[in-house]
């Protein structure tokens, strides 16, 4: 059913007007709320010590054009880019610093179970629409349009909503993104009312793929999870799993492995095993695997390897209550978000999380380069995570792989990555942070890192492997 997002609907204008009225009412209610009026967004996220000093906060606030506005960016075929980032993408929305935006996102694996994750959902149906004669979002990845597996070659897989341009943002600035909310997208199929669903793929790119014990070897396995859409139940449970079998997409291309996103699974060709992971409850911690500003490089950039611009970081801490800081590389910053996860463990070992469509609400604060001198954000050249109790440094095998590996970087990065390199990068960033932000000597920083900083494996499946350093705010007292 059209909800104001289907231009082919005969009642499109009426539905669109109703949607605008609904969003206008939601905007007024949001901006009238005490949460915004009392600065609750900043207070909830800062949690005491923050990377944004009072002086920097004041400078950034004086540059804002008055009261913040509220915007809503729905997900549909016109508002997404699938599998790539680019500085040349046309913004789907332009906002001012300080504004709030609610953004709908879709998992790129909803086609694992169309009945539970696509059917009856106008936004999802718009993006996933694919017949022999029409493919709503044709390019899926940064590869060639005539690639054998499909346009874009699956060189990048994530459905990203955006980009959102931040008015006045320029290279050298820092974009602060506060995650105010992250809600599961309810299933629109009446047969599953009140529920949401996600999918986990033990994939060919997973760490386990060539290290299996039981037959058949190798294999890819999809597990479907069920969640409470209203959030009353804080855990997910498995519904069934199946071993992936070769699939033929609506264009007639056969996929022997899971090598192209959005191919509808024909459930007549697989055997569903119900009752798997019996009596096991997976804690839900909604977060966004991919949040990014546009890279400075020309052309299309594969959405899988993370780098200095953010992208597919896949750290489960990037959820409600967290703040991200990004170095702006292009005019307008061009922020996009996707790859929503209901839950993920550190390492994302088998290749994916519980991939589950979600809607997020964000506030965007632009910090101008001229105001950054002498602050913790001066010279920031990598994405940084802040929670109420921790700062996290994101280390990658190659933090600027597009420059470090040259013209073939997007092809070479997976083969060249290692945890040793990612650990080295995380260490260097933690040392730099402690020396520059906390005024420690190098010897002091190294000792503190060894006795008080935790390192974790972020992911080993995104081509550019990740290790994060967790620096607890409590160590520094009041």
N, C-alpha and C positions, 0 to 999 in steps of 0.2 A: 504493500500500500504506500502511495506517495505521502510524504510528510513535509512537502515543500521542497523536496530535493530531486524531483524527477521532472525535468523539463518536457518530457514527452507525455506526461499525464494531461488529459483534457481539462482537469480542474486544477492545474498547476498554480495559477495565479491566486486562486482562493486558498489553496493549501499553503502557499508561500506567505500570504498575508497573515494567516493564522499563526504560522511559525514565528513571524516577526513580532506579532502581538505577544506571543508567549515569551519570547526572548526579551522583549522590552520589559515585561513585568518581572522576569527573573533578574534582569540587570538592575532594575530599581530596588528590588528586595535585597540584592547582594550589596549594593552600594550604601543602602540604608542600614545595613547590619552593623551591630556594635563591633563585630570582629574587625571590619575595615575602618570604621570611624575611630576606633581607639588604637589603631596601629597594631592590631592583633597579629597580622601576618608577620610583621617584623619580629614581634616579641616571641611568637611561638617558634620561630626558626632560629633566632639568635641563641636562645638558651643560655644567656649570659655572655661569655666571651665570644666575639665574632671577628671574622676577617675584615669586616667593614667597621672602621673606626667611627666614633661619633662625628668627627670633623668631615670625613669622607661622606658619611650619610647625609650630613647637612648640605655639603656642596652638591651632591647628586640630587637632593630634594629641591634645591633652589633652581635647578635646571628643568624641573618638570613643569608642564604647562598648566598647573592647577590641579583640580580634583581628578583622581584617576577615573578612567572609563572602564567599562566591562564589555567584553566581546565574547562571541561564541563562534567557534570554527567547527562545523560539522564534518564528518568524514563522508566523502563520496568520490566518484571517479575524477571529478574536476579538482579536488583539493588534496590529492595525494601524488607522491612520486614514489615509484616502487623499485627499490634495490639500488639507489644511487643518490649521491649528493652532488650539488653543482652551484657554483656562484652565479650562474646564468638563469636560474629558475625564477620565474615571475612570482612575486609575493602573492599569497592568497589573502593576506590581511596586513595592514600597516597600523602600527600602534605607537603610542608615546611611552616614554619611560615612566614607570609607575603603574601602568595599566594592568588589568587582570584579564586573563583569557582562559576560557574553558575550551579544551581541544579534545575531540573524539579521536580515538586511535583503534586500529584493527590489527589483529595478529595476521601475519602472512601465512599461517598454517591452518586457517579456518576451513579450508577445503578438505582437511582430513576427515571431517564429519560435517557435511553441508547442512544436514537436518538440524543439528544442534547449534551450529555456529554461524550460519548464513541465512537459512530459510526464514522468510518473513521479516527480515531486518533490511529496510530500504537502503541504508548506507552500505551495509555489507554486500547486499545484492548488486548495488551499483558498481562497486569496485570489482567484485568477483564475476560479473557477467561475462560469459565466454561461450560462444557457439562457433560452429564452423565458419560462419559468415561475419561474426562480430566479436571482438575482444575489447572490452571497455577500457582496460589499462593494458596497452599492448607492450610497451617496454617494461621489462622486469629485469633490471640489472644494468650495469655500465658497459656491457659487451656489445658485440656487433648486432645490428638489427636483423641480419640474415643468419644468425647463429642456428645451428642444427636443432638445438633443444627448444628454441623460441626466441623472440625478439628480446635483446638485452643479454641473452645467454645465461641468465641466472647468476651473473657475476655481481652479486649483491641480491639480497632477498627481502629486505624489510619494507613494509608499507609505512611510509612516513607521511604524516599530515603536515601541510605547510607548503612553503615556508612562511613564517611571520617576520615581517620587516620591522625593526625598531627604529623609529624616526631619529635621525641624527647620529646613529652609530657609525663609527669609522674605525679602520684598522688601528690597533694600538689601544683601543678602549677595552674595557672588561664588561661583559654582560653577566649580571647576577640573575639567576632564575630560581625563584622560590616555588617549591612544589607544595601547594596548599591542600590538594586532595587528589586521590587516585581511586576511582570507583570501577568495579567490575561492570562490564556491559551485559545487561540481562539477555538471556535467550529470548528471541522474538517468536519462536515456534510455540503455539498454544499447548502443544503436547508436553512441554517442559517449563511451564510457567513457574516463575520464582527462582529459577536456577540459572547459573552461568556455567560455561564449559571452557576448558582449555585442553591443549594437546601437548604431549612431549614426544619428541622423535629421537630415538637412539640411532643416530645417523652415520653415514659413511665418513663424515668428517670428524666424528666423535673420537675421543681418546681411546675408547674401548674397542673400536671396530675391528682391529687386527689382533685383539687380545681376548678372544672369547673362549669359553670352556666347552660349551655345549653346541650341538648341531641344531640347525644348519649354520655353517660358517662360510663367509661372513653373512650377516643379516642386518636389516634395518627394522626396528620395531616402533610402532606408534602406540602410545597409551593415552586414552581419553580420560580426563578428570572432570568431576562435577564439583561445583561450588555453590554456596548460598549467595544469590545475586544481591540480596539486601544487606549482606555482611553480618547477619546475626550469628552465623557459624564461622569461626575463624580457622577452619581447616578444609582441605580438599580431600576427596576420596576418589580412587580410581574406579571407573565404570567398566572398561574393557580394554584389551590391547589386541593388536594384530601385527603379523609380520608383513611388511611391505612386499607387494608383488608388482611386476611390471604393469604400468598404467598407460593407457592411450588417451591423450588430451583431446579436447574438442576440435582442435585443428588437425588431428590425425597423427600427431607425433608420438612415438612410443618412448616411454621413459623406464629404462631397466632399473634405474636407481632413482632416489629422490633428488633429482638434479635440476629441477626448475620449480619455482614457487607458484602456488595457486592451482596446481593440477588437481582436479576433483578426483577423489578416491572413489572408485566403483566398488561399493561394498559387496557386490555379488562375486568379486574376484578375491576377496580376503576372508579369512576365518576369524570371527570375533571371539575372543576368549574372555568371558565374563567371570567376575569373582576374583580378579587378580588383586594383589596387594590387600588381601582381606584383613579387615580390622586395623588397617594402618591409616592414620590421619596425618596429612602433610600440612604443617602450619602455613597459613596464607600470609604472605608479605608482599602486597602489590607494589610494583615498581616498573620503571620504564627502562628497557634494555638499551634503547637508542634515543638519546637526546643530543642535539648537535647544532652548531653554527656552521655556516658554509665554509668549505676549505678555500684557501687563496688560489689554489692551482686551477688552471684552465681545464675545460672538458668535464667529463663525468667521472665521479669517484665511487668505486665499489662501496656499498654500505656496510660490508662485513668487518674489515679491519678498523679498529679505533685508532685515533691519533691525536695530534695537538688540538684539533677542532672538536674533540669529543667523539660523537658517533656511537658505535656499538660497544660501549664500555662493559655492559652486562655485569654491573655490580648491584646486588639486591638492596643496597642501602640507598639507592636513588629512588626513593619513594616519598610518601607523604611526610612532611616535616623536614625534609632535607633541602639544602640549597646547593645549586651548582654555580660555579664560576667558570666562564669561558673567555679565552682571549679572542677578541673580534678580529677577523681576518679580512672581511670585505664590507663595503658600505651597506648599512642596514642590518648587518649581522646575519640575517636570514636563518632563523631558528626553525627547526623541524623536530618532530617527536614521533616515535613509533616503537615497534617491538615490545609491546606491553606484556608483562609477566605477572602471573598470580603468585608464583614462588620460584625460587632458584637457590641452589646451594653454591657456595664458593667453588669455582672451577667449571661449573656448567658442563660436567665431564662428558656426558654422552652426546653433546652437540646442541641441545636446546634446554629451555626451562619448561614450566607450565605456561605455554604460549596462550595468552587469553586476552581478548579485546577489552579495552578499558577507556575511561574518560578521565582526563586530568584537568585540574585548575591550577593555573600558574600566575605568578606576578613577575614582571620583568623590570629590572632596575638597571639603567645604563650608568656606568661609571666612566667618565671621560678621562682620557689619557692625561690631560693637564692637571687633573685632581689626584692622580695616583702616587705622585712622588712622596716617598717617606711612609707609605702605607704598606700593609702586607700584600696588597694586590699589585704593587709596582713590579713591572717586568714579568707578570704572569704569562707563561707561554705553554701551559698545559691545562686540561680541565681539572678542577679541584672540587672535592665533595666536602660539605660541611653539614654535620648533624648537630643536635642539641648538646651532645657530649663528646664529639670527635671531629678531627680533621682527617681527611683521607687523601693521600697522594696517589695518583694513578700512574703506575709504571707500565711501560710497554717495551717489548723487545726492541722496537724502533719507534721512538716517540714522534719522529717526523719522517716516517718511512717514505713518503712520496718524494722528499728531497734526498734522503739518505741512500735510497736504493736506485735512484735514477729513473730513466724512461720506462723500464720494465717493472717498476716497483709493485704494481698491482698484481702482476703475474708471479713475482718472486717472493713476496713477503711470507707466504705460508711456509715455504721450504726453508727460509732463513731464520725463523723465529725460534726462541728458546726461553725457558724459564730463567736461565742464568742471566741473559740479557735483560729480561723484564725486572728481575730482582735488582740488578745493578742500577737500572733507571729509577726504580722506586727508592732505593737507598739514596741516590744522588738528590732526588727531589726532597726527601725527608731531611737530609742534611742541609740543603739550601733553605728549606722552610724554617728550620730551627735557628739557623744562623741569622737569616735576614729578618724573620718575624719576631723571634724571641731574644735576639741579641746574644746568642751563645757563641763561644769560640768553636772552632772546628773540633777540638779535642772534647769539649763539653758535649757537643752535639753527638759525636760518635759514641761516647759513653752512654748518653741517654737513649740513643737508638737501640743499643745493645741490651739495656736493662729495662726499658720502659715502652718501647714501640713494638707493636705486633705487625707482622707481615703475613699476608694471605694471598693465595692463588685466586685471582679474580676469575680468569677463564683460560682454558687451553684449547679453545675451539674456534676462535675468531681470526685466524691467520696471524694477527699481530698479538701474541700472547700477553696476558696481563698479570701483574702482581701489585697489590696495594699495600701501603703503609698506613697503619692506624695510629694516630697520635691523640691521646686522650687529653681533653681540656683540663680535667681535674688535676693533672700533674702540676699545673702552673698556678694553682691557688686562685685567690680572688683577683 
